[in-house]
Amino acid sequence: MAASRLETFAGADVSVPAGDHRDRQQAQAGIAQGWRQRVLDHPADTLNRTQYGRTLIALARESGDLEVYEQAEAQLRRAVAAAPGDPGAAPAYAASLSAQHEFHAALEVLTTAAARNPDNPGIDLAIADTQLELNPRWDPTDAATARAALAELP
């Protein structure tokens, strides 16, 4: 494995050495352990908890371990509860829900985040992505359409 080659995991904001599956999984587990320790050392720091949750999502994708998604969800739920206006925690929490096919719950989290962060295009994109999972024929043309569609949901 070449030490200079890195692979970025989408949505996780972390990079691990490129290589075979086991190498990537071990590297990802090491990164998760580092964030876990930071959360233990600074439990009120929502940025550490959010990064830990994002790293767990990447580890779950790499390992296929569904329990790791649940761990990510728990960490990110706590981050959102502690800092409801944090524009990074809510989309990460929604990603953990979406990864477990809990799209309605993810959409609810994102809708709340959009109300608190109306100028965040990343949240609007996450809403559009979640809407497409719920309804493949949904055609988002802009953020206003996305929010209008959300208003029509039960």
C-alpha positions in Angstrom: 0.0 0.0 0.0 1.4 3.4 -1.0 1.4 5.8 1.9 0.9 8.8 -0.4 -2.3 7.5 -1.9 -5.4 8.5 -0.1 -9.1 7.8 -0.6 -11.8 10.1 0.6 -15.1 8.7 1.8 -18.1 10.7 0.7 -19.8 12.6 3.5 -17.3 11.6 6.1 -14.6 14.3 5.7 -11.9 11.8 6.3 -9.3 10.2 4.2 -7.6 6.8 4.6 -4.8 5.1 2.8 -5.8 3.5 -0.5 -5.3 -0.3 -0.6 -7.3 -3.4 -0.1 -10.5 -3.6 1.9 -8.9 -4.7 5.1 -6.3 -1.9 5.0 -9.0 0.7 4.5 -11.2 -0.7 7.2 -8.4 -0.9 9.7 -7.4 2.7 8.9 -11.0 3.9 9.2 -11.3 2.1 12.6 -8.2 3.8 13.8 -9.6 7.2 12.8 -12.9 6.4 14.5 -11.0 5.4 17.7 -9.2 8.8 17.7 -12.5 10.7 17.4 -14.1 8.5 20.0 -11.3 9.4 22.4 -11.8 13.1 21.7 -15.5 12.7 22.5 -14.7 11.0 25.7 -12.2 13.7 26.6 -14.6 16.6 25.6 -18.2 15.2 25.8 -19.7 18.7 25.3 -17.9 19.4 22.1 -20.4 18.8 19.3 -17.8 19.2 16.6 -15.9 16.2 17.9 -19.1 14.2 18.3 -20.2 15.1 14.7 -16.8 14.1 13.3 -16.9 10.9 15.2 -20.4 10.2 13.8 -19.3 10.9 10.3 -16.3 8.7 10.7 -18.6 5.9 12.0 -20.7 6.3 8.8 -17.6 5.8 6.7 -16.6 2.8 8.7 -20.0 1.3 8.4 -19.9 1.7 4.6 -16.5 0.1 4.5 -17.3 -2.7 6.9 -20.9 -3.4 6.1 -21.6 -3.6 9.8 -25.2 -2.2 10.4 -24.5 -1.8 14.1 -21.9 0.8 13.3 -24.6 2.9 11.5 -26.6 2.7 14.7 -23.6 3.9 16.7 -23.2 6.8 14.2 -26.9 7.6 14.5 -26.7 7.7 18.3 -23.6 10.0 18.3 -25.1 12.4 15.7 -28.5 12.5 17.5 -26.7 13.7 20.6 -24.8 16.3 18.6 -28.0 17.7 17.1 -29.7 17.7 20.5 -26.8 19.6 22.0 -26.5 22.1 19.1 -29.7 22.2 17.1 -28.5 25.0 14.9 -25.3 23.4 13.9 -25.4 23.2 10.1 -23.0 20.2 10.0 -24.5 17.9 12.6 -28.1 17.7 11.2 -27.0 16.7 7.7 -24.7 14.1 9.1 -27.5 12.8 11.4 -29.8 12.6 8.4 -27.1 10.7 6.4 -26.9 8.1 9.2 -30.7 7.7 9.0 -30.7 7.5 5.2 -28.0 4.9 5.3 -30.4 2.8 7.3 -33.3 3.6 4.9 -35.1 5.8 7.4 -35.8 8.4 4.8 -38.9 10.0 6.4 -36.9 10.5 9.7 -34.0 11.9 7.7 -36.3 14.3 5.9 -37.8 15.5 9.2 -34.3 16.2 10.5 -33.3 18.1 7.3 -36.5 20.1 7.3 -35.8 21.3 10.8 -32.2 22.1 9.8 -33.4 24.0 6.7 -35.6 26.2 8.9 -32.7 27.0 11.1 -30.2 27.5 8.3 -32.3 28.8 5.4 -29.2 29.9 3.3 -27.4 26.5 3.5 -27.4 24.9 0.0 -25.9 21.7 1.4 -29.1 21.1 3.4 -31.2 21.9 0.4 -29.3 19.3 -1.6 -29.6 16.7 1.1 -33.4 17.4 1.1 -33.5 16.9 -2.6 -31.5 13.7 -2.4 -33.8 12.4 0.4 -36.9 13.4 -1.6 -35.5 11.4 -4.6 -35.1 8.3 -2.4 -38.7 8.7 -1.2 -40.1 9.5 -4.7 -37.9 8.7 -7.7 -40.1 10.8 -9.9 -39.8 13.9 -7.8 -38.2 16.7 -9.9 -36.5 19.3 -7.8 -35.8 22.4 -9.8 -34.6 24.7 -7.0 -34.6 25.1 -3.2 -38.0 26.8 -3.3 -39.5 23.8 -5.0 -37.9 21.5 -2.5 -39.3 23.4 0.4 -42.8 23.7 -1.2 -42.8 19.9 -1.7 -41.8 19.4 1.9 -44.8 21.6 3.0 -47.1 19.2 1.2 -46.0 16.1 3.1 -48.2 14.7 5.8 
